[in-house]
Amino acid sequence: MKQIINNKLFDTAKARLLCESFCMLAENNKLYVTESGVFFFQKQNPISKEYYLVPAEKERVAGLLAEKNPDAYMEFFGKVEEA
């Protein structure tokens, strides 16, 4: 899927999928990162089933990766202390 946002091309075929997040009552989200390090979501509207892309804020990315993909979290945000 391709979409131009703020004069930049976001393309799920060229980006790396980092994780997926599903919620029965909300949108299904797939988190991607571009080759240049820009994070974005591919979301699916639960009612219309249409897909669309949205740039992601680093704070939300960090929280989602900490929960869903700890290795990717450490790759992008640094190592963490072991418990």
N, C-alpha and C positions, 0 to 999 in steps of 0.2 A: 504494500500500500504506500502510495506517495501523497504528500500534501505539502503545500508551501505555507509556511507560517512565519510572519515577520520577515519576509523576503529571503527565507532560508528553506531549502528543500530537505524534508524529513522523509526517509525511505526505509521501511521495515526490512526490505530485501537486502539492504547494504549495512544495516545496523546489527548490533549484537544483542540478542535477547538475554536479559539478566534474570528475570523472574516473572511469575504470573501471580496475580492475586484475584481471588474470586469471592464474591459475596452474593448470596441468593437474592437479596433485595436491592442491590446496587449494581453498578457497572462492573463488568469484567475488565481487568486491567492487565496489560503486558508492559513491562518496563524494558526499554531499549537504551543503548548508548551508541552514539555515532562514532566513527573513526576519530573525529576531532574532540571527543569527550563530552558531547552534549547529551543529556538525558531527556527522554521523552516517553510518554505513555501512548499505547494504542488502547483505546477504550471502546467498549461496545455498549450502546444504550440498551438497557434491558427491555424496553417497550418496543422500540422500532427495529432493534437488532442491527442498526447501522454502526459501522466502525468510524472512528475519527482519531486524529492525533493531537496531543497536547504536550507542550514543553513541560518538563518536571522541575520542581524546586528541589535544591540539594537537601534541604532538611527532610522533606518527604522521602526522597530517594534513600537517604541514610537510614531512616527508620524502617523502611520496607526491606532494604537489603540486610539490615541487622537481623531481621526476623526470618526472611525467606532464603537468603544466600550469603552466609557469613564470609565465605571466601571472596566473593565479589566486593563485599563491604570493605574488607581489609585491603583489597587491590586498589580501591578508589579513595578510601578515607584513612588508610594506615592501619598498622597492627594494633591490636588491643591486648591488654594484660590478661593472662589466663587466670581463671578462678582457682 
